[in-house]
Amino acid sequence: MTRITQLFKIRYPIIQAGMVWVSGNKLASAVSEAGGLGLIGAGSMKPELLREHIRKAFTKTSHPFGVNIPLLRGDAEELINVTVEENVKIVFTSAGHPGKFIDKLKKSSCIVTHVIPSVKYALKAESVGCDAVVAEGFEAGGHNGLDEITTMVLVPQVVDAVKIPVIAAGGIADGRGMAAAFALGAEGVQIGTRFAASVESSAHENYKQAIVNAKDDSTVLIMKKVVPVRLIKNKFAEKVIESEKRGATKGELIELLGKGRERTAIFEGNLDEGEIEAGQISGLIKEILPAGEIVRKIVDEYFMVVKNIKDN
């Protein structure tokens, strides 16, 4: 029992990240059914597709689930409107300023949690009325903060800075990571890559297998002049790295990036030319499991770790 389990009315303080091309209604409902909090990732959905996923999730679970909305999307307000209209009461926001939409969400009795990469943004989220923050270190897969602050460094500083509950994210995939996050003062964990390689993930099997095949040094942070993104090394990443070494401008990198790289790798399974977004913790993931089993394993490992610490 933590402030996070009480806030979201869930059994375990485990949140499945709302990832693009990964987190549809199947994954979100499976995690929620297992006692965690599943999130539908709206970042790769048009408003009406989001509506469809929300409605399907309501048929698959009676437990709480939420929606993650990247605020930098041009249609962010439309996505928020759909979420509110469909009576979803838990909203995670990222990639933007939550203050822009907080009044609308609060008027609809939504619990709002914002993903932040630094203490400065945690304080801003708290000041505009967010109920919790996700402190995400740059070990995480996908887009990251410019300051490259690691989870172990970020979480305790955010915990000390804000009064609202803190959820740790980045580099967490098992009960050991969860116990470490709690030791740092977090009251919940948000887990992405481990659930991306689950049975219910909507990602392509090639992408899931790339995570399973990854090692500790398989990921790299690129596109720092645009928006830093962590992905598994491939031909596309090598092109970017070479361009960055030559001193490519932001414009040149944007041109090289083009459009749809995330979809190309994650949803279509092209592991040469797409962005295989995944966290550094990929090297720890050795099999593709059902989401419910992942939740149960994390909880069992957590209690084992805590018991071992007490016994020693």
C-alpha positions in Angstrom: 0.0 0.0 0.0 1.4 3.4 -1.1 0.0 6.7 -2.1 0.2 5.5 -5.7 -2.0 2.4 -5.0 -4.4 4.6 -3.1 -4.5 7.3 -5.8 -5.2 4.9 -8.7 -7.1 2.3 -6.6 -4.8 -0.5 -7.8 -3.4 -3.6 -6.0 0.2 -3.2 -6.9 2.2 0.1 -7.5 3.2 -1.1 -11.0 2.3 1.1 -14.0 2.7 -0.1 -17.6 4.1 2.7 -19.7 1.9 4.1 -22.5 4.2 3.3 -25.4 3.6 4.1 -29.1 2.7 1.1 -31.3 2.9 -1.1 -28.2 0.3 -0.2 -25.6 -3.2 -0.9 -27.0 -6.2 -2.1 -25.2 -5.0 -5.7 -25.0 -1.9 -4.8 -23.0 -3.4 -2.1 -20.8 -6.4 -4.3 -19.8 -4.1 -7.3 -19.1 -1.9 -5.3 -16.8 -4.9 -3.8 -15.0 -6.5 -7.2 -14.6 -3.3 -8.4 -13.0 -3.4 -5.7 -10.4 -1.2 -3.0 -11.9 -2.2 0.1 -13.9 -2.4 -0.4 -17.7 -2.0 2.7 -19.9 -3.2 3.0 -23.5 -0.5 4.8 -25.5 -2.3 7.5 -27.5 1.0 8.7 -29.0 0.5 6.6 -32.1 -3.3 6.9 -32.4 -5.7 9.2 -34.1 -8.6 10.4 -31.8 -11.1 7.9 -33.1 -8.7 5.0 -32.9 -8.1 6.0 -29.3 -11.8 6.0 -28.7 -12.0 2.4 -30.1 -9.2 1.2 -27.8 -10.7 2.8 -24.7 -14.1 1.2 -25.4 -12.5 -2.2 -25.9 -10.5 -1.9 -22.7 -13.7 -1.2 -20.8 -15.0 -4.6 -22.0 -11.9 -6.4 -21.0 -11.3 -5.2 -17.5 -13.4 -3.7 -14.6 -10.2 -2.4 -13.0 -8.7 1.1 -13.4 -6.7 1.9 -16.6 -5.5 5.1 -18.0 -4.4 6.9 -21.2 -0.9 8.4 -21.9 -1.1 11.5 -24.1 2.1 13.3 -25.5 1.2 17.0 -25.2 3.4 18.0 -28.1 1.1 16.3 -30.6 -0.9 18.7 -32.7 -4.1 16.9 -31.9 -3.4 16.6 -28.1 -6.5 18.5 -27.2 -8.6 16.1 -29.4 -7.1 13.1 -27.7 -7.8 14.6 -24.3 -11.4 15.3 -25.4 -11.9 11.7 -26.4 -10.4 10.5 -23.2 -12.7 12.7 -21.1 -15.8 11.8 -23.3 -15.1 8.1 -22.8 -15.0 8.6 -19.0 -11.4 7.6 -18.4 -10.4 9.1 -15.1 -6.6 8.5 -15.2 -4.4 10.5 -17.6 -0.7 10.5 -17.9 0.8 13.3 -19.9 4.3 13.7 -21.3 6.4 15.7 -23.8 4.9 19.1 -23.0 3.5 21.4 -20.3 0.6 19.8 -18.4 -0.7 23.2 -17.3 -2.2 23.8 -20.7 -4.9 21.1 -20.2 -5.0 20.6 -16.4 -8.2 22.6 -15.9 -10.1 20.6 -18.5 -8.9 17.3 -17.0 -9.6 18.4 -13.4 -13.1 19.6 -14.3 -13.7 16.0 -15.5 -12.4 14.6 -12.2 -9.3 13.1 -13.8 -6.2 12.1 -11.9 -3.3 13.7 -13.8 0.3 12.4 -13.7 3.1 14.0 -15.7 6.3 12.4 -16.9 9.4 14.5 -16.1 13.2 14.3 -16.7 14.4 16.7 -14.0 13.6 18.4 -10.7 12.7 21.6 -12.5 9.9 20.0 -14.4 8.7 18.0 -11.4 8.2 21.3 -9.5 6.3 22.8 -12.5 4.0 19.8 -12.7 3.3 20.0 -9.0 2.7 23.8 -9.2 -0.1 23.4 -11.9 -1.9 20.7 -9.9 -0.7 17.3 -11.1 -1.4 14.5 -8.7 1.8 12.7 -9.2 4.9 12.6 -11.4 6.9 10.0 -13.2 10.6 10.6 -12.7 12.1 9.0 -15.8 15.8 8.5 -16.1 17.6 8.5 -19.4 18.1 4.7 -19.2 14.6 4.5 -20.5 13.7 3.6 -24.1 12.3 6.2 -26.6 12.5 9.9 -26.1 14.6 11.2 -23.2 15.4 14.4 -21.4 18.2 16.7 -22.7 20.1 16.6 -19.3 20.7 12.8 -19.4 20.0 12.3 -15.7 19.9 8.7 -14.6 17.1 7.2 -12.6 19.1 6.5 -9.5 20.2 10.1 -9.4 16.9 11.7 -10.5 14.4 9.8 -8.3 15.7 10.8 -4.8 16.1 14.4 -5.8 12.6 14.6 -7.1 11.3 12.9 -4.0 13.0 15.5 -1.9 11.7 18.4 -4.0 7.9 17.7 -4.3 5.2 16.7 -1.9 3.1 14.7 -4.4 4.0 11.0 -4.9 6.8 10.0 -7.3 6.8 7.1 -9.7 10.2 5.9 -10.8 10.9 5.0 -14.5 13.9 4.0 -16.6 15.9 0.9 -16.2 13.3 -1.1 -14.2 12.2 -4.5 -15.4 12.0 -6.8 -12.3 11.4 -6.9 -8.6 15.0 -5.9 -7.9 14.5 -2.6 -9.8 11.2 -2.0 -8.0 12.8 -2.5 -4.6 15.6 -0.1 -5.5 13.1 2.5 -6.7 11.3 2.2 -3.3 14.6 2.5 -1.5 15.1 5.8 -3.3 11.7 7.1 -2.1 9.5 6.3 -5.1 6.0 5.0 -4.3 5.5 3.2 -7.6 7.3 2.2 -10.8 6.5 2.7 -14.4 7.8 -0.1 -16.6 8.0 0.1 -20.4 10.5 -2.2 -22.2 9.6 -5.3 -20.1 5.9 -4.9 -21.1 6.8 -4.1 -24.7 8.2 -7.6 -25.0 5.0 -9.2 -23.7 2.4 -11.4 -25.4 -0.3 -8.7 -25.4 2.0 -6.0 -26.7 0.8 -4.9 -30.1 4.4 -4.6 -31.4 5.8 -6.8 -34.2 7.3 -10.1 -33.2 10.6 -8.9 -34.7 10.7 -6.0 -32.4 9.9 -8.1 -29.3 12.7 -10.5 -30.3 15.2 -7.7 -30.7 14.6 -6.8 -27.1 15.0 -10.4 -26.0 18.3 -10.7 -28.1 19.7 -7.4 -26.7 22.7 -7.2 -24.4 23.7 -4.7 -21.8 25.4 -2.5 -24.4 22.9 -2.9 -27.2 21.2 0.5 -26.9 22.4 3.9 -27.7 21.2 7.5 -27.2 21.1 9.4 -30.5 19.5 12.5 -32.1 20.6 14.7 -29.2 20.3 17.9 -31.4 16.7 17.1 -32.2 15.1 15.1 -29.4 17.3 12.5 -27.6 16.0 8.9 -28.3 17.3 5.6 -26.9 17.1 2.7 -29.2 18.7 -0.7 -30.0 21.7 -0.2 -32.4 20.9 -1.0 -36.0 21.7 0.3 -39.5 19.6 3.4 -39.1 21.3 4.2 -35.7 24.7 3.7 -37.3 23.9 6.3 -40.0 22.8 8.8 -37.4 25.9 8.2 -35.2 28.2 8.7 -38.2 26.3 11.9 -39.2 26.6 13.2 -35.6 30.3 12.5 -35.6 30.7 14.5 -38.8 28.9 17.4 -37.1 25.6 17.2 -38.9 23.2 20.1 -38.2 19.8 19.7 -36.6 18.2 20.2 -40.0 20.3 17.4 -41.6 19.4 15.0 -38.7 15.7 15.8 -39.1 16.0 15.1 -42.8 17.8 11.8 -42.1 15.1 10.9 -39.5 12.3 11.4 -41.9 8.8 10.2 -40.8 7.5 7.0 -39.4 10.7 5.5 -38.1 9.0 4.3 -34.9 6.2 2.6 -36.7 8.7 1.0 -39.2 10.6 -0.9 -36.4 8.0 -1.3 -33.7 4.8 -2.1 -35.6 6.1 -3.2 -39.0 9.2 -5.1 -37.8 11.8 -3.5 -40.1 14.8 -3.7 -37.8 17.3 -2.1 -40.2 15.6 1.2 -41.0 13.3 1.8 -38.1 13.8 3.1 -34.6 13.9 0.1 -32.3 13.0 2.1 -29.2 13.9 0.2 -26.1 15.6 0.9 -22.7 19.0 -0.2 -21.4 17.3 -2.8 -19.3 16.6 -4.8 -22.5 19.7 -6.9 -21.7 17.9 -8.3 -18.7 14.8 -9.5 -20.6 15.2 -13.0 -21.9 11.7 -14.2 -22.8 8.3 -13.0 -24.1 5.7 -13.5 -21.3 2.0 -12.7 -20.8 1.6 -9.3 -19.1 -0.1 -10.8 -16.1 2.7 -13.2 -15.5 5.2 -10.3 -15.7 3.3 -8.4 -13.0 3.2 -11.4 -10.8 6.9 -12.2 -11.2 7.8 -8.6 -10.4 5.8 -8.6 -7.2 7.2 -12.0 -6.1 10.7 -10.9 -6.8 10.1 -7.6 -4.9 9.0 -9.4 -1.8 12.0 -11.8 -2.1 14.4 -9.0 -2.3 12.9 -7.2 0.6 13.0 -10.4 2.7 16.6 -11.0 1.8 17.6 -7.5 2.8 15.8 -7.8 6.2 17.3 -11.3 6.8 20.8 -9.9 6.2 
